């Protein structure tokens, strides 16, 4: 099988499964449907690992070829094509493996749901869309995949459409992402305007043509393009202020929380900026914007995780914070570090979401952590895997998240961009916050006194194998993947053929200078500030969650204004409701009263009728029926016409000199 057929198979296998499940799932039954869709994703996973071996491990050549010409307009060729290099290969393995685990997990989680076959169709369709996004070799196909994952996300967030909250959540996700996508589309339009092409390689090879070129008020074209592209990333990867959709998306079933809003779709923006590194490296302004937005998201979204009591929302705000860390890495030109954290985060965050789902199933869909406690005795597999995911998330030495998060913090430390010092303090403070809210949730759910009601307590047991198997499979890379891949991914060239870093930005060079080995990072961590911030976060979580539980309420009452700010999510939702929702309603009401009722109804429709009536009222008395009246009006009209003709224009008869 040729490589182009391999790439087609990776993309089309889940699409075929989605079509079969969507159109014929009812006839085939549940078992056949999930077998077909899982097999389709399994095929993609196996071939993705094959592609990873060829391109990354064996150093194969970059594949860049158009598979199908969709449209040709003049000299513009719009094609479906694949660009497969080391960055694409890494993304294919991450997306396919996490998707496979989620497909298997869904068998147990959605077992009693009436939309079982439809759900499998949707998640397979999402996997196809994500493959098309990461394999694209042009901006048009990138935008197709970008919108396709957004569409399927909309369908999955509102999958339980009988719940009003789910419908509101998917509408919010759709509308907020439209804001980001509008900026993204403007950026693509400017690329077409200035480069005359949408092909990645052609655009990257002609970047010199726009250096120094300005637009609008003197802003550099490349800066405007990069910021507009990043606006799209802000929507898809939930960066402040376009983050408001992601916590609400927890209204969907837990498997999609892991698949879409932790491991894959929300990382599309991170992947896109990394792919566009040749462009972003030309604009320090754009990189500074990216870095600052990421730092704000990492710090302030982490703080919101502290006051959440819904088990899935705690993990959701953790996702927001970790996406902020990835964005910070992009801003300091540490693109490979951002992708490294994207990969490690995909495994341990999917693990945490699926573990939360396991708890929810055991608790009969109870999601408030205040109604849990002591579950480690009855759910040992979920407990151990949750512990692994939590330790990876907080960056405990030796676990996957430790390596990627520490590299981000060090990269910021070496950055020379404006405000990088403040960003460094923000990401270090974020380590304490992450450890605090993560261990707070872990201690409350699995330790301490049980707060489970007596009816539910008698039925709690470990989840089915279809749920626990993905937990174990994801726990393994959550421990070892960082140790195995940090050196080749960051320092020995795995991503060198995919990412461009200017010599003006020295963070990666400085990192390579101080890096010795993955093993040496563990004892060295004991001497670093982030490690002790993590320890302090763990101790604080233990103190407030298990030892002095009454202190939490006392502090909440003492600092009730601060708690209100956090509990109200900084007022973003309220602001959007007042300014945008109510503002649009009032604007619509104004337009209805002015344009519909006044301009259209009174002036255009009724006004034209009244005008015709007015003209008729003037002409009507003239129609007397007497011939001499008509003769008079004819002679009078002729006199007016002759007079106008005589005195208007250049009439030689009137050019008389006296």
JOBEL-V644008 format. One record per residue. N is the residue number from 0. RES is the residue in three letters. OMEGA is omega in whole degrees, 0 to 359 (* if undefined). Layout:
# JOBEL-V644008
{{N:RES:OMEGA} {N:RES:OMEGA}}
This chain:
# JOBEL-V644008
{{0:UNK:179} {1:UNK:184} {2:UNK:180} {3:UNK:175} {4:UNK:176} {5:UNK:180} {6:UNK:177} {7:UNK:180} {8:UNK:179} {9:UNK:184} {10:UNK:191} {11:UNK:180} {12:UNK:177} {13:UNK:177} {14:UNK:178} {15:UNK:177} {16:UNK:179} {17:UNK:180} {18:UNK:180} {19:UNK:181} {20:UNK:183} {21:UNK:185} {22:UNK:187} {23:UNK:183} {24:UNK:180} {25:UNK:179} {26:UNK:185} {27:UNK:182} {28:UNK:187} {29:UNK:186} {30:UNK:181} {31:UNK:182} {32:UNK:182} {33:UNK:176} {34:UNK:181} {35:UNK:182} {36:UNK:178} {37:UNK:178} {38:UNK:178} {39:UNK:179} {40:UNK:176} {41:UNK:177} {42:UNK:179} {43:UNK:180} {44:UNK:180} {45:UNK:180} {46:UNK:176} {47:UNK:177} {48:UNK:176} {49:UNK:178} {50:UNK:177} {51:UNK:179} {52:UNK:182} {53:UNK:188} {54:UNK:187} {55:UNK:185} {56:UNK:181} {57:UNK:177} {58:UNK:180} {59:UNK:181} {60:UNK:176} {61:UNK:176} {62:UNK:177} {63:UNK:185} {64:UNK:175} {65:UNK:182} {66:UNK:186} {67:UNK:176} {68:UNK:183} {69:UNK:184} {70:UNK:175} {71:UNK:181} {72:UNK:184} {73:UNK:178} {74:UNK:181} {75:UNK:181} {76:UNK:178} {77:UNK:188} {78:UNK:166} {79:UNK:183} {80:UNK:182} {81:UNK:169} {82:UNK:183} {83:UNK:175} {84:UNK:184} {85:UNK:177} {86:UNK:178} {87:UNK:182} {88:UNK:178} {89:UNK:180} {90:UNK:180} {91:UNK:180} {92:UNK:181} {93:UNK:183} {94:UNK:184} {95:UNK:182} {96:UNK:179} {97:UNK:179} {98:UNK:178} {99:UNK:180} {100:UNK:180} {101:UNK:177} {102:UNK:180} {103:UNK:180} {104:UNK:183} {105:UNK:180} {106:UNK:181} {107:UNK:187} {108:UNK:184} {109:UNK:188} {110:UNK:185} {111:UNK:183} {112:UNK:181} {113:UNK:181} {114:UNK:186} {115:UNK:184} {116:UNK:178} {117:UNK:180} {118:UNK:178} {119:UNK:177} {120:UNK:182} {121:UNK:184} {122:UNK:175} {123:UNK:177} {124:UNK:177} {125:UNK:180} {126:UNK:176} {127:UNK:182} {128:UNK:180} {129:UNK:176} {130:UNK:180} {131:UNK:179} {132:UNK:187} {133:UNK:182} {134:UNK:186} {135:UNK:175} {136:UNK:179} {137:UNK:185} {138:UNK:180} {139:UNK:178} {140:UNK:175} {141:UNK:181} {142:UNK:175} {143:UNK:179} {144:UNK:179} {145:UNK:181} {146:UNK:181} {147:UNK:178} {148:UNK:176} {149:UNK:179} {150:UNK:182} {151:UNK:175} {152:UNK:177} {153:UNK:181} {154:UNK:185} {155:UNK:178} {156:UNK:179} {157:UNK:183} {158:UNK:175} {159:UNK:188} {160:UNK:175} {161:UNK:177} {162:UNK:180} {163:UNK:180} {164:UNK:179} {165:UNK:179} {166:UNK:178} {167:UNK:182} {168:UNK:182} {169:UNK:175} {170:UNK:178} {171:UNK:179} {172:UNK:181} {173:UNK:185} {174:UNK:180} {175:UNK:179} {176:UNK:175} {177:UNK:177} {178:UNK:178} {179:UNK:182} {180:UNK:176} {181:UNK:176} {182:UNK:179} {183:UNK:180} {184:UNK:176} {185:UNK:178} {186:UNK:178} {187:UNK:179} {188:UNK:177} {189:UNK:177} {190:UNK:179} {191:UNK:182} {192:UNK:187} {193:UNK:182} {194:UNK:179} {195:UNK:181} {196:UNK:175} {197:UNK:178} {198:UNK:183} {199:UNK:188} {200:UNK:178} {201:UNK:180} {202:UNK:182} {203:UNK:182} {204:UNK:182} {205:UNK:182} {206:UNK:179} {207:UNK:182} {208:UNK:182} {209:UNK:178} {210:UNK:181} {211:UNK:179} {212:UNK:183} {213:UNK:181} {214:UNK:177} {215:UNK:186} {216:UNK:180} {217:UNK:177} {218:UNK:178} {219:UNK:180} {220:UNK:184} {221:UNK:177} {222:UNK:179} {223:UNK:180} {224:UNK:183} {225:UNK:180} {226:UNK:178} {227:UNK:176} {228:UNK:180} {229:UNK:174} {230:UNK:174} {231:UNK:178} {232:UNK:178} {233:UNK:178} {234:UNK:185} {235:UNK:182} {236:UNK:168} {237:UNK:175} {238:UNK:180} {239:UNK:4} {240:UNK:181} {241:UNK:183} {242:UNK:196} {243:UNK:183} {244:UNK:191} {245:UNK:178} {246:UNK:179} {247:UNK:181} {248:UNK:176} {249:UNK:176} {250:UNK:177} {251:UNK:177} {252:UNK:184} {253:UNK:180} {254:UNK:180} {255:UNK:174} {256:UNK:179} {257:UNK:187} {258:UNK:189} {259:UNK:193} {260:UNK:174} {261:UNK:193} {262:UNK:190} {263:UNK:190} {264:UNK:183} {265:UNK:176} {266:UNK:180} {267:UNK:179} {268:UNK:177} {269:UNK:178} {270:UNK:183} {271:UNK:180} {272:UNK:177} {273:UNK:178} {274:UNK:181} {275:UNK:182} {276:UNK:177} {277:UNK:179} {278:UNK:183} {279:UNK:181} {280:UNK:180} {281:UNK:184} {282:UNK:176} {283:UNK:178} {284:UNK:179} {285:UNK:180} {286:UNK:178} {287:UNK:177} {288:UNK:180} {289:UNK:182} {290:UNK:183} {291:UNK:178} {292:UNK:178} {293:UNK:180} {294:UNK:178} {295:UNK:180} {296:UNK:183} {297:UNK:184} {298:UNK:190} {299:UNK:175} {300:UNK:174} {301:UNK:178} {302:UNK:180} {303:UNK:178} {304:UNK:183} {305:UNK:187} {306:UNK:180} {307:UNK:178} {308:UNK:173} {309:UNK:187} {310:UNK:180} {311:UNK:180} {312:UNK:174} {313:UNK:180} {314:UNK:180} {315:UNK:179} {316:UNK:171} {317:UNK:177} {318:UNK:178} {319:UNK:181} {320:UNK:181} {321:UNK:173} {322:UNK:175} {323:UNK:177} {324:UNK:179} {325:UNK:181} {326:UNK:175} {327:UNK:179} {328:UNK:176} {329:UNK:183} {330:UNK:180} {331:UNK:176} {332:UNK:175} {333:UNK:185} {334:UNK:181} {335:UNK:177} {336:UNK:178} {337:UNK:178} {338:UNK:177} {339:UNK:179} {340:UNK:175} {341:UNK:182} {342:UNK:181} {343:UNK:180} {344:UNK:181} {345:UNK:182} {346:UNK:186} {347:UNK:178} {348:UNK:173} {349:UNK:177} {350:UNK:182} {351:UNK:178} {352:UNK:181} {353:UNK:176} {354:UNK:176} {355:UNK:177} {356:UNK:177} {357:UNK:177} {358:UNK:181} {359:UNK:178} {360:UNK:181} {361:UNK:182} {362:UNK:180} {363:UNK:175} {364:UNK:168} {365:UNK:185} {366:UNK:180} {367:UNK:184} {368:UNK:178} {369:UNK:178} {370:UNK:180} {371:UNK:179} {372:UNK:176} {373:UNK:185} {374:UNK:183} {375:UNK:181} {376:UNK:185} {377:UNK:182} {378:UNK:187} {379:UNK:181} {380:UNK:177} {381:UNK:180} {382:UNK:183} {383:UNK:180} {384:UNK:175} {385:UNK:177} {386:UNK:178} {387:UNK:180} {388:UNK:180} {389:UNK:179} {390:UNK:177} {391:UNK:181} {392:UNK:184} {393:UNK:178} {394:UNK:177} {395:UNK:185} {396:UNK:179} {397:UNK:180} {398:UNK:190} {399:UNK:183} {400:UNK:179} {401:UNK:184} {402:UNK:185} {403:UNK:181} {404:UNK:179} {405:UNK:179} {406:UNK:177} {407:UNK:181} {408:UNK:179} {409:UNK:179} {410:UNK:177} {411:UNK:180} {412:UNK:183} {413:UNK:183} {414:UNK:178} {415:UNK:179} {416:UNK:175} {417:UNK:178} {418:UNK:181} {419:UNK:178} {420:UNK:179} {421:UNK:178} {422:UNK:179} {423:UNK:179} {424:UNK:180} {425:UNK:183} {426:UNK:175} {427:UNK:176} {428:UNK:178} {429:UNK:178} {430:UNK:177} {431:UNK:182} {432:UNK:180} {433:UNK:180} {434:UNK:183} {435:UNK:184} {436:UNK:180} {437:UNK:180} {438:UNK:175} {439:UNK:179} {440:UNK:182} {441:UNK:181} {442:UNK:183} {443:UNK:184} {444:UNK:191} {445:UNK:183} {446:UNK:179} {447:UNK:181} {448:UNK:179} {449:UNK:177} {450:UNK:181} {451:UNK:179} {452:UNK:188} {453:UNK:181} {454:UNK:181} {455:UNK:184} {456:UNK:182} {457:UNK:183} {458:UNK:182} {459:UNK:176} {460:UNK:179} {461:UNK:184} {462:UNK:181} {463:UNK:182} {464:UNK:180} {465:UNK:177} {466:UNK:184} {467:UNK:179} {468:UNK:176} {469:UNK:178} {470:UNK:180} {471:UNK:181} {472:UNK:178} {473:UNK:180} {474:UNK:182} {475:UNK:177} {476:UNK:178} {477:UNK:177} {478:UNK:195} {479:UNK:191} {480:UNK:179} {481:UNK:180} {482:UNK:185} {483:UNK:193} {484:UNK:186} {485:UNK:184} {486:UNK:180} {487:UNK:184} {488:UNK:185} {489:UNK:193} {490:UNK:182} {491:UNK:162} {492:UNK:179} {493:UNK:186} {494:UNK:183} {495:UNK:182} {496:UNK:184} {497:UNK:190} {498:UNK:178} {499:UNK:177} {500:UNK:180} {501:UNK:177} {502:UNK:178} {503:UNK:183} {504:UNK:194} {505:UNK:185} {506:UNK:182} {507:UNK:178} {508:UNK:178} {509:UNK:178} {510:UNK:180} {511:UNK:181} {512:UNK:183} {513:UNK:184} {514:UNK:177} {515:UNK:178} {516:UNK:179} {517:UNK:182} {518:UNK:183} {519:UNK:180} {520:UNK:185} {521:UNK:177} {522:UNK:179} {523:UNK:182} {524:UNK:182} {525:UNK:182} {526:UNK:187} {527:UNK:178} {528:UNK:180} {529:UNK:180} {530:UNK:182} {531:UNK:171} {532:UNK:177} {533:UNK:179} {534:UNK:178} {535:UNK:178} {536:UNK:178} {537:UNK:181} {538:UNK:179} {539:UNK:178} {540:UNK:178} {541:UNK:182} {542:UNK:185} {543:UNK:185} {544:UNK:185} {545:UNK:189} {546:UNK:181} {547:UNK:185} {548:UNK:181} {549:UNK:180} {550:UNK:182} {551:UNK:179} {552:UNK:180} {553:UNK:179} {554:UNK:178} {555:UNK:180} {556:UNK:181} {557:UNK:180} {558:UNK:186} {559:UNK:179} {560:UNK:177} {561:UNK:179} {562:UNK:180} {563:UNK:179} {564:UNK:180} {565:UNK:181} {566:UNK:178} {567:UNK:176} {568:UNK:180} {569:UNK:177} {570:UNK:181} {571:UNK:181} {572:UNK:179} {573:UNK:178} {574:UNK:180} {575:UNK:180} {576:UNK:182} {577:UNK:188} {578:UNK:188} {579:UNK:183} {580:UNK:180} {581:UNK:178} {582:UNK:179} {583:UNK:178} {584:UNK:181} {585:UNK:177} {586:UNK:178} {587:UNK:178} {588:UNK:179} {589:UNK:180} {590:UNK:179} {591:UNK:182} {592:UNK:184} {593:UNK:187} {594:UNK:183} {595:UNK:189} {596:UNK:184} {597:UNK:187} {598:UNK:185} {599:UNK:186} {600:UNK:188} {601:UNK:185} {602:UNK:186} {603:UNK:186} {604:UNK:182} {605:UNK:181} {606:UNK:179} {607:UNK:178} {608:UNK:179} {609:UNK:179} {610:UNK:177} {611:UNK:178} {612:UNK:179} {613:UNK:178} {614:UNK:179} {615:UNK:180} {616:UNK:177} {617:UNK:185} {618:UNK:186} {619:UNK:180} {620:UNK:180} {621:UNK:183} {622:UNK:183} {623:UNK:183} {624:UNK:178} {625:UNK:184} {626:UNK:184} {627:UNK:174} {628:UNK:180} {629:UNK:179} {630:UNK:179} {631:UNK:180} {632:UNK:178} {633:UNK:180} {634:UNK:180} {635:UNK:178} {636:UNK:179} {637:UNK:178} {638:UNK:179} {639:UNK:181} {640:UNK:180} {641:UNK:179} {642:UNK:178} {643:UNK:180} {644:UNK:183} {645:UNK:187} {646:UNK:179} {647:UNK:178} {648:UNK:182} {649:UNK:184} {650:UNK:182} {651:UNK:181} {652:UNK:184} {653:UNK:180} {654:UNK:182} {655:UNK:179} {656:UNK:178} {657:UNK:*}}
